[in-house]
Amino acid sequence: MIRARVIGAGACLPSNVVTNDDLAKKMDTSDEWIQGRTGIKQRRIALPGEKTSDLALGAARAALTDAGIDAGELDMIICATTTPDESFPATATIVQARLGMAHGAAFDVQAVCSGFIYGMAVADSLIRTGAARTILLIGAETMSRLLDWEDRTTCVLFGDGAGAVVLQAHIGLGTNADQGILNTRLFSDGRLHDMLYTDGGVSSTQTVGKLKMQGKEVFKHAVTNIAAAIAASAAASNIPLSEIDWFVPHQANQRILDGTAKKLSIDPAKVISTVALHGNTSAASVPLALVTAIKDGRIKRGNLVLLEAMGGGFTWGAALLRW
């Protein structure tokens, strides 16, 4: 059967590093307060004029280089983002043009922090059905543009960045030993809208709006929903959680990562965490963490890797793949 295999991965971060101490100079907060509640030490913040498409392009080029192919070999580009350059066109088409790609298709996916997982499910389906052979999947965000910098409970949590993977059709035997995506599982519950949203938009206020969050409620649902998604994905391939080599979660809060691992009795040493350095980069967080663990040698070919995320909407999901 056809599997969608990752053949390359790359990342791009703004050069501007903002530490907790930097924030403490501007608002009533401290490094101790932020780290104690979130595990975050610093984040990258896009400079004035630095757009989501700039970060997406950097990650795309890095992923293509890692894959050893050029844009001419791509069939599609999918960009997961909740912070597009413009209301339209899709940020993916901007990346397409800047890569010099004048063929195929490019479009965005919007599922907030779950966007990369949703994009992976879409890419996997397109490759499995033969609609595409090679797809560039990007998660890119400038979340700093949505923040209320006077709200210390939310603005300290987020950062900017981008990560990308190149997925390509690969013939497998249809077993769990195949390289590539084994399954994806997607979920949402629109009734939970008020727990995490922006208070503006094109058709409501004609403004961008600012991020609003009920932190305690989000935490509670995050641990429950993420754990359920992980269990559903593992069960779909009949693989015990103990056999999964690495878990690459959405990097929202270290307490959420720890709580989910505890709930499922997962060895914390198997959970990739980059939240201390990047903060919550929404749809970019999973690929950024993935690239970090690839580059430092933790994730190796043949490993079972489970990706998961939860975001506003609420949306949540997981993807299980053999590297």
SULMOBEL-V765319 format. One record per pair of residues at least 12 apart in sequence whose C-alpha atoms are under 10 Angstrom apart, sorted by the first residue. I is the first residue (numbers start at 1). GAP is how many residues later the second one is. If there is no record, write none. Layout:
i;gap
I;GAP
I;GAP
This chain:
i;gap
1;127
1;168
1;169
1;170
1;171
1;172
1;173
1;174
1;177
2;122
2;125
2;126
2;127
2;128
2;131
2;166
2;167
2;168
2;169
2;170
2;171
2;172
2;176
2;178
2;179
3;121
3;122
3;124
3;125
3;126
3;164
3;165
3;166
3;167
3;168
3;169
3;170
3;171
3;175
3;176
3;177
3;178
3;179
3;180
3;318
4;116
4;119
4;120
4;121
4;122
4;123
4;124
4;129
4;130
4;131
4;162
4;163
4;164
4;165
4;166
4;167
4;168
4;175
4;176
4;177
4;178
4;317
5;119
5;122
5;129
5;160
5;161
5;162
5;163
5;164
5;165
5;166
5;167
5;173
5;174
5;175
5;176
5;177
5;316
5;317
5;318
6;57
6;61
6;128
6;129
6;130
6;159
6;160
6;161
6;162
6;163
6;164
6;173
6;174
6;175
6;315
6;316
6;317
7;56
7;57
7;59
7;60
7;61
7;62
7;127
7;158
7;159
7;160
7;161
7;162
7;163
7;173
7;316
8;52
8;54
8;55
8;56
8;57
8;58
8;59
8;60
8;61
8;128
8;156
8;157
8;158
8;159
8;160
8;283
9;50
9;51
9;52
9;53
9;54
9;55
9;56
9;57
9;58
9;127
9;128
9;129
9;154
9;155
9;156
9;157
9;158
9;278
9;279
9;281
9;282
9;283
9;285
9;286
10;46
10;48
10;49
10;50
10;51
10;52
10;53
10;54
10;55
10;56
10;57
10;128
10;152
10;153
10;154
10;155
10;156
10;277
10;278
10;280
10;281
10;282
10;284
10;285
11;44
11;45
11;46
11;47
11;48
11;49
11;50
11;51
11;52
11;127
11;128
11;129
11;150
11;151
11;152
11;153
11;154
11;273
11;276
11;277
11;278
11;279
11;280
11;281
12;42
12;43
12;44
12;45
12;46
12;47
12;48
12;49
12;50
12;51
12;128
12;148
12;149
12;150
12;151
12;152
12;272
12;276
13;30
13;31
13;32
13;33
13;41
13;42
13;43
13;45
13;46
13;127
13;146
13;147
13;148
13;149
13;150
13;265
13;271
13;275
14;29
14;30
14;31
14;32
14;33
14;36
14;37
14;40
14;41
14;44
14;128
14;145
14;146
14;147
14;148
15;29
15;30
15;31
15;32
15;146
16;27
16;28
16;29
16;30
16;31
16;144
17;25
17;26
17;27
17;28
17;29
17;142
17;260
17;261
18;23
18;24
18;25
18;26
18;27
18;138
18;141
18;259
18;260
19;12
19;21
19;22
19;23
19;24
19;25
19;137
19;258
20;12
20;13
20;14
20;15
20;20
20;21
20;22
20;23
20;136
21;13
21;20
21;21
22;20
23;19
23;126
23;129
23;132
23;133
24;128
24;132
26;123
26;124
27;122
27;123
27;124
27;125
28;122
28;123
28;124
29;123
29;124
29;127
34;118
34;119
34;122
34;123
35;121
35;218
35;219
35;241
36;218
36;219
37;120
37;216
37;217
37;218
38;118
38;119
38;214
38;215
38;216
38;217
38;218
38;237
38;238
38;241
38;242
39;118
39;213
39;214
39;215
39;216
39;234
39;235
39;236
39;237
39;238
39;240
40;116
40;117
40;118
40;211
40;212
40;213
40;214
40;234
40;235
40;236
40;237
40;238
40;239
40;240
41;115
41;116
41;234
41;235
41;236
41;237
41;238
42;114
42;115
42;116
42;117
42;233
42;234
42;235
42;236
42;237
43;113
43;114
43;115
43;116
43;117
43;118
43;232
43;233
43;234
43;235
43;236
43;237
43;238
44;98
44;100
44;114
44;115
44;116
44;117
44;233
44;234
44;235
44;237
45;97
45;98
45;99
45;100
45;113
45;114
45;115
45;116
45;233
46;95
46;96
46;97
46;98
46;99
46;113
46;114
46;115
47;95
47;97
47;113
50;35
50;92
51;32
51;33
51;34
51;35
51;40
51;89
51;90
51;91
51;94
51;109
52;29
52;30
52;31
52;32
52;33
52;34
52;39
52;43
52;87
52;88
52;89
52;90
52;91
52;108
52;109
52;110
53;26
53;28
53;30
53;31
53;32
53;33
53;37
53;38
53;39
53;40
53;41
53;42
53;45
53;87
53;88
53;89
53;109
54;31
54;37
54;40
54;41
54;44
54;86
54;107
54;108
55;40
55;83
55;84
55;85
55;86
55;87
55;105
55;106
55;107
55;108
55;229
56;23
56;24
56;25
56;35
56;36
56;38
56;39
56;81
56;82
56;83
56;84
56;85
56;105
56;106
56;107
56;108
56;228
57;34
57;35
57;37
57;38
57;39
57;41
57;42
57;81
57;83
57;105
57;106
57;107
58;37
58;103
58;104
58;105
58;106
59;78
59;79
59;80
59;81
59;102
59;103
59;104
59;105
59;106
59;228
59;229
60;17
60;19
60;35
60;36
60;39
60;76
60;77
60;78
60;79
60;102
60;103
60;104
60;105
60;106
61;34
61;38
61;103
62;101
62;102
62;103
63;73
63;74
63;75
63;100
63;101
63;102
63;103
63;228
64;72
64;100
64;101
64;102
65;101
66;99
66;100
67;98
67;99
67;100
67;101
69;97
70;29
70;30
70;31
71;25
71;28
71;29
71;30
71;31
71;32
71;63
71;64
71;65
72;27
72;28
72;29
72;30
72;31
72;32
73;28
73;30
73;31
73;60
73;61
73;62
74;22
74;27
74;29
74;30
74;31
74;58
74;59
74;60
74;61
74;62
74;92
74;93
74;94
75;26
75;28
75;29
75;30
75;31
75;56
75;57
75;58
75;59
75;60
75;61
75;93
76;16
76;17
76;20
76;25
76;27
76;28
76;29
76;30
76;31
76;47
76;50
76;55
76;56
76;57
76;58
76;59
76;60
76;61
77;14
77;15
77;16
77;18
77;19
77;24
77;27
77;28
77;29
77;30
77;31
77;46
77;57
77;58
77;59
77;60
77;61
77;89
78;12
78;13
78;14
78;15
78;17
78;18
78;27
78;28
78;29
78;30
78;31
78;38
78;41
78;42
78;44
78;45
78;57
78;58
78;59
78;60
78;61
78;86
79;12
79;13
79;14
79;16
79;27
79;28
79;29
79;30
79;31
79;36
79;37
79;40
79;57
79;58
79;59
79;60
79;61
79;62
79;83
79;84
79;85
79;204
79;205
80;12
80;27
80;28
80;29
80;30
80;31
80;32
80;33
80;34
80;35
80;36
80;37
80;38
80;39
80;40
80;57
80;58
80;59
80;60
80;61
80;82
80;83
80;84
80;202
80;203
80;204
81;27
81;28
81;29
81;30
81;31
81;32
81;33
81;34
81;35
81;38
81;57
81;58
81;59
81;60
81;61
81;62
81;81
81;201
81;202
81;203
82;26
82;27
82;28
82;29
82;30
82;31
82;33
82;57
82;58
82;59
82;60
82;61
82;64
82;200
82;201
83;27
83;29
83;57
83;58
83;59
83;60
83;61
83;62
83;63
83;125
83;199
83;200
84;24
84;26
84;56
84;57
84;58
85;56
85;57
87;114
87;115
87;121
88;20
89;18
89;19
90;16
90;17
90;18
90;19
91;15
91;16
91;17
91;18
91;49
92;13
92;14
92;15
92;16
92;17
92;44
92;45
92;46
92;48
93;12
93;13
93;14
93;15
94;12
94;13
95;43
96;40
104;28
104;31
105;27
105;30
106;29
106;30
106;31
108;29
108;30
108;31
109;13
109;29
109;30
109;174
110;173
111;77
111;171
111;172
111;199
111;200
111;201
111;202
111;203
111;204
111;205
112;27
112;29
112;85
112;169
112;170
112;171
112;172
112;197
112;198
112;199
112;200
112;201
112;202
112;203
112;204
113;26
113;28
113;137
113;138
113;139
113;167
113;168
113;169
113;170
113;171
113;172
113;173
113;195
113;196
113;197
113;198
113;199
113;200
113;201
113;202
113;203
114;25
114;72
114;73
114;74
114;136
114;168
114;169
114;170
114;171
114;172
114;194
114;195
114;196
114;197
114;198
114;199
114;200
114;201
114;202
114;203
114;204
115;23
115;24
115;25
115;167
115;168
115;169
115;170
115;171
115;194
115;195
115;196
115;200
115;201
115;202
116;21
116;22
116;23
116;24
116;47
116;48
116;134
116;166
116;167
116;168
116;169
116;170
116;171
116;191
116;192
116;193
116;201
116;202
116;203
117;22
117;67
117;68
117;69
117;133
117;166
117;169
117;170
117;190
117;191
117;192
117;193
117;199
117;200
117;201
117;202
118;66
118;67
118;68
118;69
118;165
118;191
118;197
118;198
118;199
118;200
118;201
119;18
119;19
119;20
119;164
120;15
120;16
120;17
120;18
120;45
120;47
120;61
120;63
120;64
120;187
120;198
120;199
121;60
121;62
121;63
121;64
121;65
121;196
121;197
121;198
122;15
122;62
123;12
123;13
123;14
123;43
123;44
123;45
124;43
124;44
124;45
124;56
124;57
124;58
124;59
124;60
125;58
125;59
126;43
127;40
127;41
127;42
127;43
128;40
128;41
128;42
128;43
128;53
130;39
132;35
132;36
132;37
133;34
133;35
133;36
133;37
134;32
134;33
134;34
134;35
134;36
135;30
135;31
135;32
135;33
135;34
136;28
136;29
136;30
136;31
136;32
137;26
137;27
137;28
137;29
137;30
137;150
138;24
138;25
138;26
138;27
138;28
138;145
138;146
138;149
139;22
139;23
139;24
139;25
139;26
139;142
139;143
139;144
139;145
139;146
139;147
139;148
139;149
140;20
140;21
140;22
140;23
140;24
140;141
140;142
140;143
140;144
140;145
140;147
140;148
141;18
141;19
141;20
141;21
141;22
141;139
141;140
141;141
141;142
141;143
141;144
142;16
142;17
142;18
142;19
142;20
142;139
142;140
142;142
143;12
143;14
143;15
143;16
143;17
143;18
143;68
143;137
143;138
143;139
143;140
144;12
144;13
144;14
144;15
144;16
144;66
144;67
144;137
145;14
145;15
145;63
145;64
145;65
145;66
146;12
146;52
146;53
146;62
146;63
146;64
146;65
146;66
147;12
147;51
147;62
147;63
147;64
147;65
148;61
148;62
148;63
148;64
149;61
151;60
151;61
153;59
153;60
153;61
153;62
154;57
154;58
154;59
154;60
154;61
155;56
155;57
156;123
156;124
157;95
157;96
157;118
157;121
157;122
157;123
157;124
158;93
158;94
158;95
158;117
158;120
158;121
158;122
158;123
158;124
159;116
159;118
159;119
159;120
159;121
159;122
159;123
159;125
159;126
160;118
160;119
160;120
160;121
160;122
160;123
160;124
160;125
161;117
161;118
161;119
161;120
161;121
161;122
161;123
161;124
161;126
161;127
162;119
162;120
162;121
162;122
162;123
162;124
162;125
162;126
163;120
163;121
163;122
163;123
163;124
163;125
163;126
163;127
163;128
163;129
164;120
164;122
164;123
164;124
164;126
164;127
165;122
165;125
165;126
167;13
167;14
168;12
175;62
176;61
176;62
176;63
176;128
176;145
176;146
177;125
177;126
177;127
177;144
177;145
178;124
178;143
178;144
178;145
179;122
179;123
179;124
179;125
179;142
179;143
179;144
180;122
180;124
180;125
180;140
180;141
180;142
180;143
181;123
181;124
181;125
181;138
181;139
181;140
181;141
181;142
182;51
182;52
182;54
182;55
182;122
182;124
182;137
182;138
182;139
182;140
183;49
183;50
183;51
183;53
183;54
183;123
183;135
183;136
183;137
183;138
184;45
184;46
184;48
184;49
184;50
184;52
184;53
184;122
184;123
184;124
184;133
184;134
184;135
184;136
184;137
185;44
185;45
185;46
185;47
185;48
185;49
185;51
185;123
185;131
185;132
185;133
185;134
185;135
186;43
186;46
186;47
186;122
186;123
186;124
186;129
186;130
186;131
186;132
186;133
187;38
187;42
187;123
187;127
187;128
187;129
187;130
187;131
188;37
188;122
188;123
188;124
188;125
188;126
188;127
188;128
188;129
189;123
189;124
189;125
189;126
189;127
190;122
190;123
190;124
190;125
191;122
191;123
192;25
192;26
192;29
192;120
192;121
192;122
192;123
193;20
193;119
193;120
193;121
193;122
194;18
194;19
194;20
194;118
194;119
194;120
195;17
195;18
195;19
195;20
195;21
195;22
195;23
195;26
195;117
195;118
195;119
196;15
196;16
196;17
196;18
196;19
196;21
196;22
196;115
196;116
196;117
196;118
197;12
197;13
197;14
197;15
197;16
197;17
197;114
197;115
197;116
197;117
198;12
198;13
198;14
198;15
198;114
199;12
199;13
213;99
218;38
218;92
218;93
218;94
218;96
219;33
219;34
219;36
219;37
219;40
220;36
220;39
221;35
221;89
221;93
222;30
222;34
222;35
222;37
222;38
222;87
222;88
222;89
222;92
222;93
222;94
223;32
223;33
223;34
223;35
223;36
223;37
223;38
223;39
223;40
223;41
223;87
224;32
224;35
224;36
224;39
225;35
225;84
225;85
225;89
225;90
225;91
225;92
226;23
226;24
226;30
226;31
226;34
226;35
226;82
226;83
226;84
226;90
226;91
226;92
227;30
227;32
227;33
227;34
227;35
227;36
227;37
227;81
227;82
227;90
227;91
228;32
228;35
228;36
228;88
228;89
228;90
229;78
229;79
229;80
229;81
229;87
229;88
229;89
229;90
230;17
230;19
230;30
230;34
230;76
230;77
230;78
230;79
230;87
230;88
230;89
230;90
231;33
231;87
232;85
232;86
232;87
233;73
233;74
233;75
233;84
233;85
233;86
233;87
233;88
234;72
234;84
234;85
234;86
236;84
237;83
239;65
239;81
241;23
241;24
241;25
241;26
241;65
242;22
242;23
242;24
242;25
242;28
243;60
243;61
243;62
244;22
244;26
244;59
244;60
244;61
244;62
244;76
244;77
244;78
245;22
245;24
245;25
245;26
245;53
245;54
245;55
245;57
245;58
245;59
245;60
245;61
245;77
246;20
246;21
246;22
246;23
246;24
246;25
246;26
246;44
246;47
246;52
246;53
246;54
246;57
246;58
246;59
246;60
246;61
247;14
247;19
247;20
247;21
247;22
247;23
247;24
247;25
247;26
247;43
247;57
247;58
247;59
247;60
247;61
247;73
248;22
248;23
248;24
248;25
248;26
248;37
248;38
248;39
248;40
248;41
248;42
248;45
248;57
248;58
248;59
248;60
248;61
248;70
248;71
249;22
249;23
249;24
249;25
249;26
249;36
249;37
249;38
249;40
249;41
249;57
249;58
249;59
249;60
249;61
249;69
250;22
250;23
250;24
250;25
250;30
250;31
250;32
250;33
250;34
250;35
250;36
250;37
250;38
250;39
250;57
250;58
250;59
250;60
250;61
250;66
251;21
251;22
251;23
251;24
251;25
251;27
251;28
251;29
251;30
251;31
251;32
251;33
251;34
251;35
251;37
251;38
251;57
251;58
251;59
252;21
252;22
252;23
252;24
252;26
252;27
252;28
252;29
252;30
252;33
252;57
252;58
252;59
253;20
253;21
253;22
253;23
253;26
253;27
254;19
254;20
254;21
254;22
254;25
257;14
257;15
257;16
257;18
258;13
258;15
270;28
270;35
271;35
272;14
272;17
272;18
272;20
272;21
272;26
272;27
272;35
273;12
273;13
273;16
273;17
273;19
273;20
274;12
274;14
274;15
274;16
274;18
274;19
275;13
275;14
282;27
282;28
282;29
282;30
283;26
283;27
283;28
285;24
286;21
286;22
286;23
287;20
289;18
290;15
290;17
294;29
299;24
300;22
300;23
301;21
301;22
302;19
302;20
302;21
303;18
303;19
303;20
304;16
304;17
304;18
304;19
305;14
305;15
305;16
305;17
305;18
306;12
306;13
306;14
306;15
306;16
306;17
307;12
307;13
307;14
308;12
